[in-house]
Amino acid sequence: MQDYLELAEKNGITLIAKGSCQFCGANTQRGIHECLEIFALDLENMELHRKENQVYRFYLVDAHVLQHPEIHGRWSNHLHLARLHLIFNYKVNWYYHLTTQLSNCINKYKVGRQDEFLSPPDIHKRGKITSTDIVKAYSEKSDLMPLLKNWANEVYDAWEDSHKTVDGIATQFLNSGL
Ligand SMILES: [Zn+2]
């Protein structure tokens, strides 16, 4: 996350540090910078170390990245959307080690596709749930699990135009000996 300032600059994006988030529309005071604070939440009470709960960490990361693709590298969108596609469309139970396998598939997929970009949905149309909803639920000690799943689901749906593209990666992944 530390290099997001650099990536935004590389992508020609000026980050706005006031008001609502320029990318996801979250009701923040300090824009994108506040959206990123979600990664500092202590989610250990969700027992994320338990194998059956690991997927919630991925919901959070994928939803966040895909709501803010402008501050990430272009292939990062492929990775996070392909992961959600595998989870939601192919019902893959996701665990940490599978991400390495997916990265390997994307590294192969990249070859000869230097010009391929996924077009993000319009800003503020990337799912209604945002980081501020998660922070609020967290501070109210509400159950975050269903909220994180819905967040990821909404963002995944917002990227519908790219589902077909990442399906190519997902198929490679599924055929790679899961
Ligand atoms: Zn945001």
Residues whose N, C-alpha, C, O or C-beta is under 5 A from the ligand:
A	BS01	ZN	C21 F23 C24 G25 A26 I32 C35
